[in-house]
Amino acid sequence: MSYSELAQLELMDALNNISTEAELNEFKDMVALFFAQKAQKAIDAMWDNGEIDENTINQWGNEHMRTPYRYATHRS
């Protein structure tokens, strides 16, 4: 069994014990915090390795990353 499958089983077990909306919100916050911390560690490692710097961060802040919408050439 892969780690992904084991993780899914663990999550399902945890979710089976949630009985209120407040517990669900707490669980969602906990998962969000987990992934935010992983992202922060990855960014810190990139900074420490010199892969990114203050200029990179400023460029990211000025990027417009919206998906361009294309209208169909003909509509039915």
Secondary structure, DSSP 8 states (H G I E B T S, - for coil): --HHHHHHHHHHHHHHT--SHHHHHHHHHHHHHHHHHHHHHHHHHHHHTTS--HHHHHHHHH----------SS--
